[in-house]
Amino acid sequence: MTAPAAEAAAALTTGALARRLGVSPTTIRSWESRYGIGPARRAPGRHRRWEPQDVAVLEEMCRLTARGTAPAEAARLALTARTAPAAPVTPAARTAPARARALPPRPSPTVPAPGGTTLPVGAVRPECRGLARAAVRLDAPEMARILRRSIDDLGTVTAWTEVMTPALRAAGRKWAVEGERCVDVEHLLSWHVSAALRRAAEREDQPPGPAALLAGMPTELHALPLEALAAGLAERGLPFLMFGAALPPEALMEAVHRTGPPAVLLWSQVARTADRALAHRVARTTWGPHGARTGPVVLAAGPGWAGPRRPPGTLRPRDLAGALDQLERLLR
């Protein structure tokens, strides 16, 4: 195969490129017409074919817009990078072995997604759109960068509610419709969200004072909302003990007796995991000398506690910000 023929075979159609980037073909055509981001070489009378250097420009466009850069400025920067002159060859490079100089460039870390896979997230922040695109491409480094910057720049509450949650819900909807075909995207996204939240919750020393106890109900396997809560408490400098998902009943009661927490937050994602009897048992636990005994305030958090399932006498935070505010009042 001749060099031009090989390049043509390696080029992508607009549809294939859209699947790789996690955007719609209409978006790519819009960027081309508005900002001039199109194939560097075009053959008359043929469909557009996107060669590796064209793909690199659009990947950079996606990265920049995901980080909040305006599309026009992102296009200018991406095109500038494509037309920038190559770096001069240094004396050391001239003396390098010919075999080393002939090595091909390393492939892009992004991976084409399965045909037609996109995560429709609706009207959301640019960071969320970028996260969804990176998830579709299985671009782990870009997902980690977006999540880290979102928490650092926006704070835990905004990053969770406006960046992570819409992307996770879109992946969940995709999984529900397409099954195992999209499970890789959902799993990778969930892992990176968890890693980013745990990084934000890490600290070397526990703040002084009694700590809030955070736990999932014994049959509750969802832990990401609890991890977001832990990150938010760390951000506010509040003490907590995080026990994660599916804490067995006796382990929960033992932890309450051993630590004497002023507040116990019990997470339930779905109705079948909301154990009212266990929550009532925790709320009735007391410690201390006679005449001065005290007990925890129980927060029944999560959609599993909706309606009549919430035990009487417990608090019912509606969202992450509300839970953090209630815990801060109890811990202060």
Steps between C-alpha positions, in 0.01 A plus 500: 500500500638841403547772763199709381282188490609401851420848631157488339428161656595634844277808467162513677158594374311773685274241660791288623676809633185609685479160670865523598464847652163442663330789316239505227589530129295821499735651759804417287340652190403807702859545624624466143261758358537749788867470589668341201591177679486258213720249319833651398479323164185443301440300185233656273182300462568275798372481856714670759773281642672598823868411520694462830611865508137610450385270779763647734361850439146394587619309807670819619179694424303257721754527782502880495121540490469244781718725715281803440674664203258673263459301175641776278811537717536122530491468122764770459732331749447155349568623147806695619641183648454321166675771299779568750847431357674187614754534778859534374718194508751525784864391470422205727221392268729520198740257664230260620498156338308485174276223636384720791427793268296274274263380772138588418313743727314352795130443435238727652381383844137536393314190387219499244169428665259233374295607201237759587592529867442847643389626838224761453527718810278790395564862602789466745827667591788470250688285752216245497491488120875449495475225761233320299708523180809373677300212650372398157856505364617302805754780544599437861764778534260765372223379732738523797607854401143625458385352830800631693465851361123500552538424871788744543338785306128455570496334842361161590129587494500661155738240356277218626162648407586670170789297358509146639134421560367592150777297335439201730125513435558515124728196522242319712224571248726379219578182689128439570419528129803332342612262775853363489581698186544814712599353836869576441425872484289491816756300697796716398312822572386377843851392594649837410226691682567288808875554471457878471265518799726285717794719409300804614403326827853392589670671793784409731341614827142481624362838614430518875161413643253212462467376143191437290452138398421440131375159388294329236215277611589129533373405153583832331781468243509861375781697665573796269257739677665412832842568348376840379377571853838404648677730253265784592560451873877498444465821300324662798756365746245283684580163662343183361537123491417349161388135504385478138228283353328193646607528864352200687252584779711380792809675361300821474377472858850418625641806324231721655571366850878532462512851355199677653427708189284811523360415157455179299417530131346187348490486121233312304485522120184292447198415716593135553821598685331748738482307829276710731545266796879527487488879467266518800737274694793731428297806601411340838864424585631696799825526693645696792429507875148475636332838503718625217451237234502607138454343157548571132283694260425272205490641148304281256664599171431384149192434284440165670363684806238695304145531632385294798815287513689764700501408870342760730743729677766482228618779272442471126757701298384558145837537333875512561505866600214447746668196656826691544321794662312274744814307592696821550239633744506172695881480507568864588 
